[in-house]
Amino acid sequence: MYYTIYKANPSNSGCCASFRVSLIKNGREKWIPKLFVEFLPQKSWDDKSKTGTFDKEERKVVAFDINEAGEMLYSIEHNVPWSAFHKTQDGTTIIKFGFWNKKMSFGLPKEKGYWEGEKRNSAISFNSQGKSCSLPITSGETVVLKLLLESYIKQFITMAGKVLDKKFKKEEE
């Protein structure tokens, strides 16, 4: 599973975040899914094409465990902020996920079908050794991210259960 959200802007403060579920070997013959989140800050902006590039040299990859995925999913489902801290020999990385309301309107005022209100969007950011970027996420992108998190959690639980089932059968023999 793979999902990328990227937002570049003329002020070069954009960000790209990729969410990837990969199978990794955890011990002898034990494959489990792992959720990796890769952050890339924006490097440049081409005003003519209105596109940006992202800095692969400044990228930061963080592995989320199943509980962090669960916390992020809870955050999405209940509109509460969430943060995580990952400490390595290189330093500490802080990941934050939260929400903001975007005022919107649909149609023309005083015409049939006009709607005005607020839509709930989210944002994810990272800060690591003085490098940071923040990525606004639309409500639709948040739904896709929610589905990825749910699928990852289900896949992890299923595969971990199969590993334990094999272990218990060997112990019974």
N, C-alpha and C positions, 0 to 999 in steps of 0.2 A: 504494500500500500504506500502511496506517495501523494502528497498534496503540497503545492507551493503557492504562496501568496507573496506578491511583490508589489511595492508601491514606490516608484521613483518620483522625484519632484524637482523643480528648478533650483531650489535652495540646497540641493545635495544632502538633505537630511532623511532621505528615504531608507527603506529597509526591505530585505527579502527574508522570508522564513520558509523553510522546507520541513515538512513533517514526513518522516520515512519510517516504516515498520520493516525491519529486516530480521531474518532468522540468524541467530548467532549460536555458536557452540558453547554450551555451559557445562563443562565437564565432559567426560567420555561419553560419546554418542547421545548427548542430551541437547537437542536443539530447542531453543525457546525464542519467541519473538521479542524484539527490543525496539522501543520507540526512540528515535533520534530526532532532535530538532536542530537544524542548522540555521544560523543567523548570519546574514551578510549585510554590512552597512553599504549605503550607496557610495559610489566612487565618483561618478560624473553624470552630467546631464547634457544632452544634445538638444538645443533649443529648436533647431530646424525640424528634426524628426519627432520631437517631444518624447524622447526615450532616455532612459538612464542605464548606467552600467553599475554593477555591484562588485565590491572589493573582495575577491577570493582570498587575498593574503590576510585580510582582517577577519576572516570568517571564524565563527565560534560554533562548535558542535557540542551539544549536551545530550546525554542519554537520560531519558525519563524512566523511572521504574513504574511498576503497575500502580502503586499507590499515588504517585504524582499524577499519572494519567487520570486516576479516579478523582483526585482533588480538582484537576482542571475541568473534568466533566461535570463535577458537582458545581463548580463555579459557573459554568455555562448554564446549567439547568436552573440555578437559583439566583443568578445575577449578583453574585458576591465576588469580590476581588480575591485573587490567589497569588501567592509568590513562593518561590523556591530558591534555595541557596545551594550551590554546588561548589565544594571546596576541593581543589586539587593542588598538586605541588606548584602549579603555575599561578595560583591565586584563587580568588573567589569569584564566581559568576552568580549574578542575581537575575532571576527571571520573574517578571511581573505580568499578570494578566488581569485586566479589569474592563469596566464598561463605561460608556458615555452615551448620552442621548443626542440624536441628530434631528433638528427640526426639519420637517419636510412638508411639502404640499403636493397635491395631485390635481390636475385640471385647472380651470379658471375660477376665481372667486365668483360666487353668486350663480354659478351654472350647475346644472344637475351633475352629480358625481364628484363634485369638489370635495376634497379631503385635506385637512390640515392637522398635523399632530407631530408626535415624536417617534422616532424609530430607535430601538436599542442596538447599538453597535458595540464592538469590543476592541481591545488593543492588547498587543503583547510587546514586551520590551525586554532587552537584556542589557546588562552592564557588567563588563569584565575588564579589569586592569585599565580603567580609564576609557575603554572603548564601549560605545553604546549605540543602540538604535531602537527605534520604536516603530511599530507597524500597526496602523489602524486596520481593523477587520470589519467588513460589512456584516450585516445580519445574515445574509446568504452564505458568506464565507464561514461564519460562525457555525451555521448548521452543518456544513460539510466537515468542518473540524470536529464537531460533536460526533458525527457518524464515524469518522476515522478513529476517534478515541474509543467509542463503543466497540468497534470492530477489533481494535487492538486488545482491549481488555478481555473480550470473549475469546479471541484467539489464544491469548496468554493462558487464561484459565483452562481452556480445553487442552492445550499442549502440555501444560504443567501437570494436569490430571492424568494424562496418558503416561508421562514419565513416572509419576508416583505409582500408577497402577502396575507398570512393569516392575518397579522396585519391590512393591508388596508381593507380587507373584514370585519373584526370585527368592524373597525371604521365606515364603511359605514352603518352597521346595526343599 
